[in-house]
Amino acid sequence: MAPSIADRVLVRHPELPENGSARMAKADLRFTERRWIGQAIERTRQLAGLSLKEFAAVLQRDERQIARWIDASERAQVETIFAVERFRRLFVVALAEQVSDVEVITTIQVRRLA
């Protein structure tokens, strides 16, 4: 006779110790991925027509920190760039330029009123 469900031993998942040794998982980009974000930040600065010092001042960050974002030695705080409205569109364009199969086309439309 086949065993019933009630006859089977329940297998529980192992419990993790609560000794404080558990750490939160850290999602970190590899250097190559940080590098193209850094290149997009540098391109954003160029598109804005600002020096590194001016760019850092608008972002309210030290220019050495921005330089570390650009050279990918430090994780860039993308939300800091998006917090500045004048950099949002430029940053999106700069990110799009990093993708090889995406063509970025800038158009100007003039509409005269009356």
C-alpha positions in Angstrom: 0.0 0.0 0.0 1.3 3.5 -0.9 2.1 5.8 1.9 -0.3 8.6 2.6 0.5 12.2 2.9 0.0 11.9 6.7 2.7 9.2 6.8 5.4 11.4 5.2 7.8 13.3 7.3 7.6 17.1 6.9 10.8 18.6 5.8 11.4 22.1 7.1 13.7 24.7 5.7 16.8 25.3 7.9 16.5 28.2 10.2 19.1 30.9 10.0 20.8 31.8 13.3 19.8 35.2 14.8 23.2 36.1 16.1 23.5 39.3 14.0 25.8 37.7 11.5 23.4 38.0 8.7 24.2 40.9 6.3 22.0 42.5 3.7 22.8 41.6 0.1 24.7 44.2 -1.7 23.9 44.8 -5.4 27.1 46.2 -6.8 27.8 46.8 -10.4 30.9 45.3 -11.9 33.7 47.7 -12.9 32.8 47.6 -16.6 29.2 48.5 -15.9 30.2 51.3 -13.6 32.6 52.5 -16.3 29.9 53.1 -18.9 27.8 55.0 -16.3 30.9 57.1 -15.6 31.2 57.8 -19.3 27.6 58.9 -19.4 28.2 61.2 -16.5 31.2 62.7 -18.2 29.1 63.1 -21.4 26.3 64.8 -19.4 28.9 67.3 -18.1 30.1 67.9 -21.7 26.6 68.3 -23.0 25.8 70.8 -20.3 28.9 72.8 -21.3 30.3 72.9 -17.7 33.7 72.4 -16.2 34.1 69.6 -13.7 34.1 72.2 -10.9 30.9 73.8 -12.2 29.2 70.5 -12.7 30.1 69.4 -9.1 28.9 72.7 -7.7 25.5 72.3 -9.3 25.3 68.7 -8.0 26.4 70.0 -4.6 29.2 67.4 -4.5 33.0 67.7 -4.3 34.6 67.7 -7.7 36.9 64.9 -6.6 33.9 62.7 -5.9 32.5 63.4 -9.3 35.8 62.5 -10.8 35.7 59.2 -9.0 32.2 58.6 -10.4 33.5 59.3 -13.9 36.5 57.0 -13.6 34.3 54.3 -12.0 36.4 54.1 -8.8 33.3 54.9 -6.8 29.6 54.0 -7.4 27.9 56.9 -9.0 24.8 58.4 -7.3 22.6 58.5 -10.3 19.7 59.9 -8.3 21.8 63.0 -7.5 22.1 63.7 -11.3 18.3 63.1 -11.8 17.6 65.5 -8.9 18.8 68.4 -11.1 16.2 69.0 -13.7 18.5 70.5 -16.3 20.7 67.4 -16.3 17.8 64.8 -16.6 17.4 64.9 -20.4 21.1 65.2 -21.0 21.8 62.2 -18.8 19.2 60.1 -20.6 20.8 61.1 -24.0 24.3 60.3 -22.6 23.1 56.8 -21.4 21.5 56.1 -24.8 24.7 57.0 -26.5 26.4 54.2 -24.5 24.2 51.6 -26.2 25.7 50.4 -29.5 22.4 49.6 -31.3 20.6 52.8 -30.3 20.8 55.9 -32.5 20.3 59.2 -30.7 18.7 61.8 -33.0 18.2 65.4 -31.8 15.6 67.4 -33.6 14.6 71.0 -33.2 11.0 72.0 -34.0 10.0 75.6 -34.3 6.3 76.5 -34.1 5.3 80.1 -34.5 2.3 81.3 -32.7 -0.2 83.3 -34.8 
